[in-house]
Amino acid sequence: MSAFIAMPVTPSTAAPTFEYRFGRFRLNPATRELWMEGSLHPASPLVFDCLVYLLNQRQRVVGRDELVSAVWGRVDVADQQVRQLIQRARQAVGDDAKSQQTIRTVPGGGYRWVMPVEIAESPDGPPPPVEGTRDVSAPPPSHHPDAPGVAEAAAPSPAVTAQAASDMPVRSIRAHARLRALAILGGLLLLAAAAFYGALRTKQAAPAQTSAGPGMARAVVVLPLKVTGPSDAAWIRLGAMDLIAQRLRSIGMPVPPSDSIVSAVHATGDPDTPEGLAMLRDTLGAATLVQGTAVKSAGGWTLSLQAVSAGGQRNTAQAERADAIEAARDATDLLLAALGEVAPRDEHERDGLDRLIQRARAALLANQLDAARTILAGAPEEQRSDPRLRVLAAQIDQRAGRRAEAEATLLALLDDPAASAVPETRADALTALGYLELNRNDCAAAERRFDAALLALEDRRGSRYGSVLSVRGSVRACLGRPEEAVRDLSAAGPLLDAAGDRLGRANLDNHFGTIELYRGRPAQAVTYLQSARATHQSFGSVDGTRRDLSLLCIALSELLRWPEALDAGEALWALHERGDDAGALYSAAGLRARILVRTGRHREAEALLDRVEAAHPTERASPYAVAFHEARAELAWAHGDARRTIAAIDEAWKILPPEKMSDDEDLLTILLRQRASLSLGQAPDDAGAGRQPGTAGETIPIPLLLARAERESHLQRLDEAEASFREAMKAAETRDVPAMTVLAADAYARWLLTRGRADDARATAGRITPWAERDFDSAALQVAIFHAAGQADAWREALNRAGATAGERTLPAQLTQPPVP
């Protein structure tokens, strides 16, 4: 990530007027005018400021707080106001929250301009002033040398250079307080760090890269630490800061001198405020900010560090030592591992095996697998057979998708009497094997592994025991034993809380979310999963965040909360796209593609699936690929291709056969395959036909009830068919899962229409009216109902609702023609 310095720029009076061109629009920052196809397009001042700022920073993600500071000039702005501003900004340029073709929401990061932009000279110079526009004579904002140039422009004017484009006169949309602080920086910071600025200016002669791109320099700013301890420990505030900075520099990371940081902190004020941090980041060119605390206790010093990237990614590290400087050194090395770097080895290196393992685990937590392997490889030869290193090496292999190698290592360790004699090591190996069984979708085998791990542990009050209890609980939910699952998780919670294990608690929340999904309670699942995601992100736990997002994709889809589901799918894909595990990549692509299909974004879904399969063709039979093939099937059915639908479902069933399915997303393939078969004139499938409740009080899943109803209808057993439809509606009422309610009501109402029972169909369709504004299937059913009833006005309104949510989907041609009264 490139460093940059914010310096005042005085625009030349001879400079031409530039404008941004995108789609049907032209935006002139100097005249503060937005034009659409030659006509002036109105935009409020806040909306215009928002558009200008996102356009100026279009090569990176703009954080929520940064945007607030830029547009409002303060930080105390409610989230609802920010969302409304983004909505109005999208509307001003013909965009909306569903398509996000211009301004994209980046979950956990902020907002980014994504539409291709051309920067060109205004054809006629500045148009005459328009009444009501703001004064544009105010000083321009600070110039950022890494502001986007014209490399991405489709057809830039030859007269426009990258420097000129970034020097465009733009109204200062920062707060007056910020401008005043930057003026102070001009007097203080330049005196304190002139040499530093000069060196960076020399490096930036070439066009700077944005912090979002690959292979960039990683400018890191280490801030003074906050110290809680005796008065004679005040030196730690700057002393530890300087040690951390030196250690980062020793491996080649660009870290500004400590004196310039101190000057900047004095000039900007409190760096704990979003505005203060944004000013420091801009002024010092920080792609990453490192903040820290040092706390004195009876046992010594606890030093905690947190690195926050420009995109909002967080990595944390903590070390406890008797000496504050040693604690700072250990915490820095752990933070480096989390950032994918290997700490330097000093002449007085005293790292024992425990610290080496800590560093490797920190790298694994952040999914920095290469760094984790390098750290383990640095162990002395005589220590490489240590059981803890072998378990950790297996976990790294498992995360990278090398499951056969991981399993071989773990089984060999369990067969080694000396290694398996240590209870904690044996429990760790058994737990890792349990996760491998889950990779195979074998919950029963996983439960046996976790049972054995719990038996191996002698300490039944620690966080390790609580963690294994927690994951066993989620497995028992998979096996259809929710009461036992809740009992395990409830017992795990106090153990993790007593140990202060926040990361373990986040995993527990993830497992509670899993159980709520299995129990058909997606709204409750979302609450747990959002809490887990927040903690996992704060710890920089990539794998934990992936698990949270995977389940959020499912839960939000079941709730028909499509904008949030799209955000979760995009965030999940962004994490997996950087991963090493091709099998898990298939899972992420499948989950995201399923959401894209269900929101009518078919071309995008197909391109995603094709890209993954072309890159990793051998992984299409991976246990993780079930959702991938399910998405292929839904996409083929949406295109009206029954044969490809069947072929894709058969691929999914090779991995997860119907008899092993437990959740609605998988069971839907039974209903879908039967519909495809019937559309081809084939006999109805019998998969799932004999499925009965597994326990007392358990109902048959809704997709199976509908498959049974449609099979009976095909065989002209109409009474039996209606009984199954009604049973499905009753089950939907009991569970209150919007997606399943829509599925049941849509199938039953359309069946009633084919029987000529329009009134009954209307009553059934009324059950899903609340979701017609945001869900295409619900709106499409209303179109069919009102068309059949000859209600032209109601039909027209329903048609408009359906059109607003259709995406690339279409209604049958006869439903788009006005009904006959």
GIRA-V9155 format. One record per residue. RES is the residue in three letters. NEAR is the number of other ideal C-beta (glycine too) atoms within 12 Angstrom. Layout:
res-><RES | RES>
near-><NEAR | NEAR>
//
This chain:
res-><MET | SER | ALA | PHE | ILE | ALA | MET | PRO | VAL | THR | PRO | SER | THR | ALA | ALA | PRO | THR | PHE | GLU | TYR | ARG | PHE | GLY | ARG | PHE | ARG | LEU | ASN | PRO | ALA | THR | ARG | GLU | LEU | TRP | MET | GLU | GLY | SER | LEU | HIS | PRO | ALA | SER | PRO | LEU | VAL | PHE | ASP | CYS | LEU | VAL | TYR | LEU | LEU | ASN | GLN | ARG | GLN | ARG | VAL | VAL | GLY | ARG | ASP | GLU | LEU | VAL | SER | ALA | VAL | TRP | GLY | ARG | VAL | ASP | VAL | ALA | ASP | GLN | GLN | VAL | ARG | GLN | LEU | ILE | GLN | ARG | ALA | ARG | GLN | ALA | VAL | GLY | ASP | ASP | ALA | LYS | SER | GLN | GLN | THR | ILE | ARG | THR | VAL | PRO | GLY | GLY | GLY | TYR | ARG | TRP | VAL | MET | PRO | VAL | GLU | ILE | ALA | GLU | SER | PRO | ASP | GLY | PRO | PRO | PRO | PRO | VAL | GLU | GLY | THR | ARG | ASP | VAL | SER | ALA | PRO | PRO | PRO | SER | HIS | HIS | PRO | ASP | ALA | PRO | GLY | VAL | ALA | GLU | ALA | ALA | ALA | PRO | SER | PRO | ALA | VAL | THR | ALA | GLN | ALA | ALA | SER | ASP | MET | PRO | VAL | ARG | SER | ILE | ARG | ALA | HIS | ALA | ARG | LEU | ARG | ALA | LEU | ALA | ILE | LEU | GLY | GLY | LEU | LEU | LEU | LEU | ALA | ALA | ALA | ALA | PHE | TYR | GLY | ALA | LEU | ARG | THR | LYS | GLN | ALA | ALA | PRO | ALA | GLN | THR | SER | ALA | GLY | PRO | GLY | MET | ALA | ARG | ALA | VAL | VAL | VAL | LEU | PRO | LEU | LYS | VAL | THR | GLY | PRO | SER | ASP | ALA | ALA | TRP | ILE | ARG | LEU | GLY | ALA | MET | ASP | LEU | ILE | ALA | GLN | ARG | LEU | ARG | SER | ILE | GLY | MET | PRO | VAL | PRO | PRO | SER | ASP | SER | ILE | VAL | SER | ALA | VAL | HIS | ALA | THR | GLY | ASP | PRO | ASP | THR | PRO | GLU | GLY | LEU | ALA | MET | LEU | ARG | ASP | THR | LEU | GLY | ALA | ALA | THR | LEU | VAL | GLN | GLY | THR | ALA | VAL | LYS | SER | ALA | GLY | GLY | TRP | THR | LEU | SER | LEU | GLN | ALA | VAL | SER | ALA | GLY | GLY | GLN | ARG | ASN | THR | ALA | GLN | ALA | GLU | ARG | ALA | ASP | ALA | ILE | GLU | ALA | ALA | ARG | ASP | ALA | THR | ASP | LEU | LEU | LEU | ALA | ALA | LEU | GLY | GLU | VAL | ALA | PRO | ARG | ASP | GLU | HIS | GLU | ARG | ASP | GLY | LEU | ASP | ARG | LEU | ILE | GLN | ARG | ALA | ARG | ALA | ALA | LEU | LEU | ALA | ASN | GLN | LEU | ASP | ALA | ALA | ARG | THR | ILE | LEU | ALA | GLY | ALA | PRO | GLU | GLU | GLN | ARG | SER | ASP | PRO | ARG | LEU | ARG | VAL | LEU | ALA | ALA | GLN | ILE | ASP | GLN | ARG | ALA | GLY | ARG | ARG | ALA | GLU | ALA | GLU | ALA | THR | LEU | LEU | ALA | LEU | LEU | ASP | ASP | PRO | ALA | ALA | SER | ALA | VAL | PRO | GLU | THR | ARG | ALA | ASP | ALA | LEU | THR | ALA | LEU | GLY | TYR | LEU | GLU | LEU | ASN | ARG | ASN | ASP | CYS | ALA | ALA | ALA | GLU | ARG | ARG | PHE | ASP | ALA | ALA | LEU | LEU | ALA | LEU | GLU | ASP | ARG | ARG | GLY | SER | ARG | TYR | GLY | SER | VAL | LEU | SER | VAL | ARG | GLY | SER | VAL | ARG | ALA | CYS | LEU | GLY | ARG | PRO | GLU | GLU | ALA | VAL | ARG | ASP | LEU | SER | ALA | ALA | GLY | PRO | LEU | LEU | ASP | ALA | ALA | GLY | ASP | ARG | LEU | GLY | ARG | ALA | ASN | LEU | ASP | ASN | HIS | PHE | GLY | THR | ILE | GLU | LEU | TYR | ARG | GLY | ARG | PRO | ALA | GLN | ALA | VAL | THR | TYR | LEU | GLN | SER | ALA | ARG | ALA | THR | HIS | GLN | SER | PHE | GLY | SER | VAL | ASP | GLY | THR | ARG | ARG | ASP | LEU | SER | LEU | LEU | CYS | ILE | ALA | LEU | SER | GLU | LEU | LEU | ARG | TRP | PRO | GLU | ALA | LEU | ASP | ALA | GLY | GLU | ALA | LEU | TRP | ALA | LEU | HIS | GLU | ARG | GLY | ASP | ASP | ALA | GLY | ALA | LEU | TYR | SER | ALA | ALA | GLY | LEU | ARG | ALA | ARG | ILE | LEU | VAL | ARG | THR | GLY | ARG | HIS | ARG | GLU | ALA | GLU | ALA | LEU | LEU | ASP | ARG | VAL | GLU | ALA | ALA | HIS | PRO | THR | GLU | ARG | ALA | SER | PRO | TYR | ALA | VAL | ALA | PHE | HIS | GLU | ALA | ARG | ALA | GLU | LEU | ALA | TRP | ALA | HIS | GLY | ASP | ALA | ARG | ARG | THR | ILE | ALA | ALA | ILE | ASP | GLU | ALA | TRP | LYS | ILE | LEU | PRO | PRO | GLU | LYS | MET | SER | ASP | ASP | GLU | ASP | LEU | LEU | THR | ILE | LEU | LEU | ARG | GLN | ARG | ALA | SER | LEU | SER | LEU | GLY | GLN | ALA | PRO | ASP | ASP | ALA | GLY | ALA | GLY | ARG | GLN | PRO | GLY | THR | ALA | GLY | GLU | THR | ILE | PRO | ILE | PRO | LEU | LEU | LEU | ALA | ARG | ALA | GLU | ARG | GLU | SER | HIS | LEU | GLN | ARG | LEU | ASP | GLU | ALA | GLU | ALA | SER | PHE | ARG | GLU | ALA | MET | LYS | ALA | ALA | GLU | THR | ARG | ASP | VAL | PRO | ALA | MET | THR | VAL | LEU | ALA | ALA | ASP | ALA | TYR | ALA | ARG | TRP | LEU | LEU | THR | ARG | GLY | ARG | ALA | ASP | ASP | ALA | ARG | ALA | THR | ALA | GLY | ARG | ILE | THR | PRO | TRP | ALA | GLU | ARG | ASP | PHE | ASP | SER | ALA | ALA | LEU | GLN | VAL | ALA | ILE | PHE | HIS | ALA | ALA | GLY | GLN | ALA | ASP | ALA | TRP | ARG | GLU | ALA | LEU | ASN | ARG | ALA | GLY | ALA | THR | ALA | GLY | GLU | ARG | THR | LEU | PRO | ALA | GLN | LEU | THR | GLN | PRO | PRO | VAL | PRO>
near-><34 | 32 | 40 | 38 | 40 | 38 | 28 | 22 | 25 | 13 | 28 | 14 | 10 | 7 | 25 | 28 | 34 | 42 | 38 | 44 | 32 | 32 | 25 | 20 | 30 | 34 | 46 | 40 | 38 | 33 | 31 | 35 | 33 | 39 | 29 | 20 | 13 | 12 | 12 | 22 | 25 | 19 | 31 | 22 | 26 | 28 | 29 | 37 | 36 | 41 | 48 | 45 | 42 | 45 | 45 | 41 | 38 | 38 | 35 | 37 | 34 | 43 | 35 | 32 | 30 | 37 | 43 | 35 | 36 | 43 | 37 | 30 | 27 | 20 | 28 | 16 | 25 | 14 | 14 | 10 | 20 | 30 | 23 | 20 | 34 | 39 | 25 | 27 | 40 | 32 | 24 | 33 | 39 | 21 | 29 | 26 | 29 | 32 | 29 | 32 | 22 | 34 | 39 | 31 | 37 | 33 | 37 | 33 | 31 | 35 | 43 | 35 | 41 | 29 | 29 | 22 | 35 | 28 | 42 | 28 | 29 | 28 | 18 | 15 | 15 | 23 | 21 | 11 | 16 | 20 | 8 | 14 | 25 | 25 | 13 | 27 | 15 | 18 | 24 | 32 | 37 | 34 | 32 | 39 | 33 | 40 | 39 | 37 | 30 | 32 | 25 | 25 | 26 | 17 | 14 | 26 | 22 | 13 | 17 | 29 | 22 | 27 | 27 | 28 | 39 | 39 | 31 | 41 | 34 | 40 | 32 | 32 | 38 | 37 | 28 | 17 | 22 | 36 | 25 | 20 | 34 | 36 | 23 | 23 | 34 | 24 | 16 | 23 | 35 | 26 | 17 | 27 | 28 | 19 | 16 | 31 | 31 | 16 | 19 | 32 | 22 | 14 | 23 | 29 | 13 | 16 | 24 | 34 | 29 | 35 | 39 | 30 | 23 | 12 | 11 | 25 | 28 | 33 | 40 | 43 | 45 | 46 | 41 | 35 | 42 | 25 | 29 | 21 | 25 | 15 | 11 | 10 | 25 | 19 | 20 | 34 | 30 | 26 | 26 | 43 | 40 | 28 | 35 | 48 | 35 | 24 | 34 | 36 | 24 | 21 | 25 | 15 | 34 | 30 | 38 | 43 | 27 | 31 | 24 | 37 | 40 | 28 | 29 | 43 | 36 | 22 | 32 | 36 | 21 | 19 | 34 | 20 | 22 | 31 | 33 | 29 | 34 | 39 | 40 | 45 | 45 | 42 | 46 | 44 | 43 | 42 | 37 | 44 | 44 | 48 | 37 | 42 | 32 | 41 | 26 | 25 | 17 | 10 | 12 | 21 | 34 | 31 | 47 | 33 | 46 | 34 | 45 | 36 | 34 | 44 | 33 | 36 | 40 | 33 | 41 | 34 | 41 | 31 | 38 | 26 | 25 | 17 | 23 | 38 | 28 | 27 | 39 | 42 | 36 | 40 | 46 | 46 | 44 | 46 | 47 | 42 | 45 | 42 | 39 | 32 | 35 | 31 | 37 | 22 | 20 | 15 | 6 | 9 | 15 | 17 | 29 | 16 | 24 | 18 | 29 | 35 | 33 | 32 | 43 | 42 | 35 | 43 | 42 | 39 | 40 | 41 | 38 | 36 | 32 | 24 | 33 | 40 | 28 | 23 | 37 | 35 | 20 | 28 | 27 | 17 | 10 | 9 | 20 | 18 | 19 | 27 | 33 | 31 | 34 | 37 | 40 | 40 | 38 | 39 | 39 | 38 | 30 | 37 | 40 | 28 | 29 | 24 | 32 | 18 | 21 | 31 | 27 | 21 | 31 | 39 | 23 | 22 | 35 | 32 | 16 | 21 | 12 | 15 | 27 | 26 | 16 | 23 | 25 | 26 | 31 | 35 | 38 | 38 | 42 | 38 | 39 | 40 | 40 | 38 | 38 | 34 | 33 | 32 | 32 | 25 | 31 | 23 | 34 | 22 | 24 | 33 | 32 | 22 | 37 | 42 | 27 | 27 | 38 | 35 | 18 | 29 | 29 | 16 | 17 | 20 | 17 | 25 | 29 | 31 | 34 | 36 | 39 | 48 | 40 | 47 | 43 | 44 | 42 | 44 | 41 | 32 | 38 | 35 | 30 | 27 | 26 | 30 | 19 | 24 | 36 | 28 | 19 | 36 | 39 | 22 | 25 | 40 | 29 | 22 | 30 | 32 | 19 | 16 | 22 | 15 | 25 | 24 | 32 | 36 | 34 | 36 | 43 | 44 | 40 | 44 | 45 | 39 | 44 | 44 | 42 | 36 | 41 | 39 | 33 | 34 | 28 | 39 | 25 | 25 | 38 | 32 | 23 | 36 | 44 | 32 | 26 | 40 | 38 | 26 | 29 | 41 | 36 | 27 | 38 | 39 | 38 | 39 | 38 | 38 | 43 | 37 | 36 | 43 | 45 | 42 | 42 | 47 | 48 | 43 | 45 | 41 | 45 | 44 | 36 | 34 | 30 | 39 | 30 | 31 | 40 | 41 | 33 | 40 | 43 | 38 | 39 | 44 | 37 | 30 | 39 | 39 | 25 | 23 | 31 | 26 | 34 | 30 | 35 | 40 | 38 | 42 | 44 | 40 | 49 | 47 | 48 | 44 | 47 | 48 | 49 | 38 | 41 | 44 | 41 | 32 | 34 | 31 | 19 | 29 | 38 | 26 | 18 | 36 | 40 | 21 | 21 | 37 | 29 | 15 | 17 | 28 | 15 | 14 | 27 | 31 | 22 | 34 | 29 | 36 | 40 | 41 | 45 | 43 | 43 | 45 | 48 | 41 | 42 | 42 | 39 | 34 | 34 | 35 | 23 | 18 | 21 | 25 | 20 | 25 | 36 | 31 | 20 | 40 | 41 | 27 | 32 | 43 | 30 | 21 | 34 | 33 | 20 | 33 | 18 | 26 | 31 | 32 | 37 | 39 | 41 | 36 | 36 | 40 | 45 | 43 | 44 | 45 | 43 | 39 | 35 | 34 | 28 | 23 | 21 | 19 | 10 | 17 | 13 | 29 | 29 | 19 | 31 | 33 | 25 | 15 | 25 | 15 | 16 | 16 | 13 | 8 | 10 | 20 | 25 | 28 | 39 | 44 | 40 | 40 | 41 | 41 | 42 | 38 | 40 | 40 | 32 | 25 | 30 | 25 | 19 | 10 | 17 | 20 | 15 | 20 | 30 | 26 | 19 | 34 | 39 | 26 | 27 | 41 | 37 | 23 | 32 | 35 | 22 | 21 | 31 | 24 | 38 | 36 | 41 | 43 | 40 | 41 | 46 | 44 | 45 | 40 | 42 | 42 | 40 | 35 | 33 | 32 | 27 | 20 | 21 | 11 | 23 | 24 | 17 | 25 | 31 | 29 | 19 | 36 | 43 | 22 | 31 | 38 | 28 | 20 | 33 | 34 | 21 | 31 | 40 | 37 | 38 | 34 | 37 | 37 | 41 | 44 | 42 | 37 | 40 | 36 | 35 | 32 | 25 | 16 | 23 | 18 | 16 | 25 | 31 | 21 | 20 | 36 | 33 | 21 | 28 | 35 | 23 | 25 | 35 | 27 | 28 | 23 | 29 | 21 | 27 | 16 | 8 | 15 | 27 | 21 | 15 | 17 | 24 | 12 | 13>
//
